Amino acid sequence: MIISGPLARFLQVKHMVPDSFLQSALPSEGTAYRNAFRIAWPSAIESAFIALISAADTMMVGSLGPAAISAVGISSQPRMIMLSLIISLNMGVTAVISRRKGAGDQAGANQCLKQGLLYSICISLIACSLVYVFAMPILRVVGAGPDFLPMAAIYLRIICLGTFFYGLSLTINASQRGIGNTQLALRTNLTANIVNVVFNYLLIGGHFGFPRLGIQGAAIATALGNIIAFLMSVASVISRRNYIHLGFPGRWRPSQSLFSSLYKVSSSGLAEQLCIRFGMLAYTRVVSSLGVVGYASHVIMMSFYSVTYNLCDGFGVGAAALVGQSLGARRRDLAMMYGRVTQRLAFAISAAAAGLLYSVRFPLVRLFSEDIQVIALASKLILILVVVTLVQTVQIIYANALRGAGDTAYVAKQALVGLGIMRPLSSYLLAYPLGLGVIGAWLGILADQLIRSLLLAKRFSGGQWTKIDL
């Protein structure tokens, strides 16, 4: 079938790259979309599955009441604070290794793996120790109310133990993604999350002779899953048959030149993470002050949001790897093409997910809570989420593409504008002065996604990011 009109301009690769960027013939639509899908689908499935497991975790905790749901939800912010340094480091690891892979520099890729792991160990140990010791004051800062603060502190301290190992697993997986091995993270996280669900069932309610531990059981299950992910990730870099492995000749001693390359990407990535964490902290405080019913409805909605966001972000991981490898091979036209091809794929998948979510919204919400007020409120919020799911495909894919190119400084700036300022400010104004409550807070998410999508689309189209050297 011949595609024509606006749809052709949206889907055909010849319309994705300006003539001034062309360096050689572009692959056909079939080849381009197959290559992008081959790299992206494992990360997309992995990310969506992680979110689904997290949603299942929330469902199981939901049997303990709205306060327990709120305790688990509020603990996600300190956990992400712990991981923010690791995530920013991993942006640099993926970008540098993908460039080395594209240039055929296996020794450089393996040196980056080792150096990245050293930094990851130090960062994870310090961050997890601090959050464990100061769990109570940290939870108060992020907005935990007195009715669920003690429960949240118990949960947070236990998951700190598993988060240390999870941070190291993320760094190894980031290294593998840089060479295009996105299937490793799928296998490790799939296995780890199955372990999480099984032990949730055994420990939250106390089945098959296991003790009934409630929210403590949920935390222990999460920690066990994180440790399993770490062990599987380590196993992937032991075999000398793999492109990157710990036995590759070369010292572990940090290299100044490699540190500079990592710092170039990761420092801006850290600035982005700080903007995100500041924005999410401010946003969480806005929502957590809306009462237990409002916040419980929000936490349930965030479970759905995480599935759609992570599904799209999985394609973003593929975009980062393809962009980095294309630039390493000195093909900036392919880098731009693969960024846009991946965005088209993400949009199609997200549209299908949004339609499914809307059609079964009522039974889905009832899986999380039997509270009538929570069900009614969360069902309304799904209508906003459907729109957010479509808009965010532009923001997520282009942000990841720019990260893969090393343009993390710009991504950090738009995170400050959108998530750091727009989301908490608009959410507060809509939720309180205008009296829209948690619905207003979710309209704030939509405003954030819109502004960041516009900024990132303009930056990506300009093409300056293709000239960054790592």
C-alpha positions, 0 to 999 in steps of 0.5 A: 500500500502506498502511503501519501499525504500527511501520514506519509510525512509522519511515517516515511524516513525520507521526510524525517531528515532534512536534505542538508543533513543527508550524508548517504542513502537512508535505509528503507522504511522496513529496515529502519523500523525493524532496526529501531524495534529490534533495539527498543522492544526489549527495553519497552517490555522490560520497563512496562513490566516493571511498572506492572509489577509495581502496580501489582505491588500496590494492589497487594498493599491496597488490601491493607487500606488507603494508609498503606497505599499512601505509605508505599507511594510516598516512599518512592520519592526518597528511593528515586532521590537515592537513585538520581546520582546513579541514573545521571551516571548511567546516562554518561555510561550509555552515551560513551559506550554507544559511541565506542561501540559505533567507532569499533573501540571495544577496549574503550567500551570495557574501560567505561564499564569498569570505571562506571561500576567503581563510581556506582559502588561508591554512590550507591553505598553513600546514598543508601546509607544516608536515606536509611539513617535519616528516613523519618525526616526525609519522609516528613520533607516529602510530605508524609502525613502522621497517619502513615509516616511510621509505616512509610519509614519501615518500608523505606528502610527495608528497601534501602538495602535492596536499592544498593544492589539495584543501583549496581545492576542499573549501571551494568544494564546501562553498559549493555544498552550502550552496545545494543544489548537491551534484552539483558535488562528485560531478562534480569528485571523480568526474573527479579519482578517475578520474585517480587510478586511471589514474595509479596503474596507470601509475606504480605498476607502470610501464605504457605506457612510464611509470616504475615508481615504486611507492608514489611513483607512488601518491602522485603519482597522488593529488596529480594527482587533487587538482589536477584537483578544484581546477581543476574546483571553481574553474570552477564559481564563475567563471560569473556565471549561477550563484547563487554566483560569484567575480564577484558584486558585493562586496569580498573584504575580511573582514567582522566580522559574517560572521566572527562567524557562521563562527566560531560554527560553525567554532570548535566544529567545530574542537574536534570535529575535534581530538577526532576527530584525538586519538581517531584518533591514539590508536586508530591507535597501538593498532592499529599496535602489533599487528604488520604482519599485524594492521595490514595487515588493519586498513587493508584493513578501513578501506577497506571501512569508508570506503565504508560510512561515506562513503556514509552521510556523503553523506546527512548532507551532504544533511541539513545542507543541508536543515536549514540551508535549512529554518531559514533559511526559519523552518521548524523543523518541516521541519528536524526532518522532513528530518533524520529522512527523510534518516536513514531513507534512509541506513539503507535504503541502508546495510542493502543495502550491509552485506548485499552486503559480508557476502555477498562478504567473502572474494573482496573481501579477496583483492583486497587481499592474497594473504597467508593470515593477512591474508585470514583476519583481515580476513574475520572483521572484516567481521562487526563492520563489518556491525553498525557500518554499521547503527548509524552511520546515526544518528550520522552523519546527526544529527551532520550535521543538527546541524552544519547548524543550527549546533549544532557545540558539542554535536557536538564534545562527543559526539565527545570522549566517543565517539571521543576517549575511548570508542574508544581506551580500549575498543579498548586494553582489548579488544585487549591485556588481554583479548587480542582483538587487532585484533578487540578494536580493531574492537569499540572502533569499535562501542562508539564508534558506539553511544554517539555514536548514543545521545547524538545521537539524544537531542539531535536529538529535544529540538529545542533546536538549531532555536533557534540563530541564525546 
